[in-house]
Amino acid sequence: MLPAIRIRALSDAPVRPDRAMVLYWMVAARRTRANYGLERAVHHAASLGKPLVVLEPLRVGYQWASDRLHQFVIDGMRDNAAALDGRAGITYWPYLEPREGAGRGLLAALAAHAAVVVTDDFPAFFLPRMAEAAAARLDVRLETVDSNGLLPLRAVDAVYPTAYAFRRALQKTLPAHLRERPSPDPVADMPAVAAWTVPADVSRRWPHALRWLDDGHSVADLPIDHGVGVTTTRGGAEAARARLNDFVEHDLAQYSDLRNVPDRDVTSRLSPYLHFGHIGAHEIFERVMARDGWLGHLPAKGTGAREGWWGVSAEAEAYLDEFVTWRELGYNMTSRRTDYDTFESLPTWARETLEEHADDPRDHLYSLDEFEEARTHDPLWNAAQTELRREGRIHNYLRMLWGKKILQWTRHPREALQVMIELNNKYALDGRDPNSYSGIFWVLGRYDRPWAPERPIFGVVRYMTSENTARKVSVKQYLKRYGPSPDLFT
């Protein structure tokens, strides 16, 4: 049974059992497996004896819309279409908005036939406002369902200032919720009813995305940023599962020792798939724990320690601290503070020390364009920015250095924040995500502590240099891979 703590009704509108179908508005958990939102919609369909319509739309008018982000989602649409094809009682309707505003009215047109509408509860970017606005307009019950992490968003009632504080709460609270798992194949519980046919006036105005693409159209025909090109990383549930298997089978054994070494790159690289919902936290967790033969036993009491609580190998413990503690710490912040992406959300000590040193002289100052085009004096920073532009990611360890140098080379910490958000959200496949904002704001002191000695520009915010980074970890191959070349951005 789906945990009630993960379900929220956004209005007082009723369920309307006289209507023809149940509608699942898929906006964040863009997958057909281990998806609480889809599971909730199937439950309604089974209870009411109705067919299910899965609507997966993609707007063009959101900030940073680009070929890169669109193609990643389209890859997922193709996987979802294949997974739902031929499943009894289900109609899958993906939609690509051809121009800004063209999709307006689609949800309402389908909801007019819906007994109940279910959508995804995602706590960042424009999605919370979009769901609230929809609920205010619809005359039928709209539920949001939390499929974000192992710990339900509303299982704790505080905003935690550090990973240690959150880890203690997590270790106390999570064991009860780990007994609750999403169905691996939720549509298996669909009733044996005829699929619902999308009305002709709806299908003409808002055509099926994959048929539109199969007619010879592509992302090149959409009014989005074509300067941010598609990467070699394919999106979708199948690619996500393949990446998970490759990580567990080949890279996880080295994770605790080599995860900070750019030349080796044994990180999971699952963040984009998590961000777009092509894979869920439960599936990743179960795969990692199955590798170690975990039997589900956890200590009765958590201490907040980073290692030893899970009772698995050192490499799995190290990965779980990043994947569970640090990732869900970001979701904790964004689900409880609407100002999570502002300078004012920083800890008081960090704001004060950065403001005190805001007028300190800088040896180098760069414009947004110079940062974007990797035209600084620092080869390692330029390589990290090049990786971001080319691959849609930065190696986890170098992402910290990337942000610290932007803080050092801008006129004010507020400007540094805006540059980081702009570059990350424009180019990173996992940009706009709660976990991504955690990384950006960590640069400025969130989830950290004051570090002595006090320094120019940084104050007591943690300091990093490219020279120390290159001495601590191997970057020679990384610099060769992402260093200057004539065709760097072609």
Stockholm file with secondary structure:
# STOCKHOLM 1.0

chainA/1-490         MLPAIRIRALSDAPVRPDRAMVLYWMVAARRTRANYGLERAVHHAASLGKPLVVLEPLRVGYQWASDRLHQFVIDGMRDNAAALDGRAGITYWPYLEPREGAGRGLLAALAAHAAVVVTDDFPAFFLPRMAEAAAARLDVRLETVDSNGLLPLRAVDAVYPTAYAFRRALQKTLPAHLRERPSPDPVADMPAVAAWTVPADVSRRWPHALRWLDDGHSVADLPIDHGVGVTTTRGGAEAARARLNDFVEHDLAQYSDLRNVPDRDVTSRLSPYLHFGHIGAHEIFERVMARDGWLGHLPAKGTGAREGWWGVSAEAEAYLDEFVTWRELGYNMTSRRTDYDTFESLPTWARETLEEHADDPRDHLYSLDEFEEARTHDPLWNAAQTELRREGRIHNYLRMLWGKKILQWTRHPREALQVMIELNNKYALDGRDPNSYSGIFWVLGRYDRPWAPERPIFGVVRYMTSENTARKVSVKQYLKRYGPSPDLFT
#=GR chainA/1-490 SS CCCGGGEEECSSCCCCTTSSEEEEECSSCCCSSSCHHHHHHHHHHHHHTCCEEEEEEECSCSTTCBHHHHHHHHHHHHHHHHHHTTCTTEEEEEEECSSTTTTTTHHHHHHTTEEEEEEECCCSTTHHHHHHHHHHHCSSCEEEECCSCSSCTTSCCSCCSBHHHHHHHHHHHHHHHHTCCCCSSGGGGCCSCCCCCCCHHHHHHSCCHHHHHHTTCCGGGSSSBTTSCCCSCCCSHHHHHHHHHHIIIIIGGGHHHHTTCTTTCCSCCCHHHHHTTSSCHHHHHHHHHHHTTCCSCCCSSCCCCSSSSSCSCHHHHHHHIIIIIIHHHHHHHHHHCTTTTSGGGSCHHHHHHHHHTTTSCCSCCCCHHHHHTTCSSCHHHHHHHHHHHHHSCCCHHHHHHHHHHHHHTSSSHHHHHHHHHHHHHHHCTTTTSHHHHHHHHHHTTTBCCCCSSCBTTTBTSCCCCHHHHHHHSCCHHHHHHHSCCTTTTC
#=GC SS_cons         CCCGGGEEECSSCCCCTTSSEEEEECSSCCCSSSCHHHHHHHHHHHHHTCCEEEEEEECSCSTTCBHHHHHHHHHHHHHHHHHHTTCTTEEEEEEECSSTTTTTTHHHHHHTTEEEEEEECCCSTTHHHHHHHHHHHCSSCEEEECCSCSSCTTSCCSCCSBHHHHHHHHHHHHHHHHTCCCCSSGGGGCCSCCCCCCCHHHHHHSCCHHHHHHTTCCGGGSSSBTTSCCCSCCCSHHHHHHHHHHIIIIIGGGHHHHTTCTTTCCSCCCHHHHHTTSSCHHHHHHHHHHHTTCCSCCCSSCCCCSSSSSCSCHHHHHHHIIIIIIHHHHHHHHHHCTTTTSGGGSCHHHHHHHHHTTTSCCSCCCCHHHHHTTCSSCHHHHHHHHHHHHHSCCCHHHHHHHHHHHHHTSSSHHHHHHHHHHHHHHHCTTTTSHHHHHHHHHHTTTBCCCCSSCBTTTBTSCCCCHHHHHHHSCCHHHHHHHSCCTTTTC
//
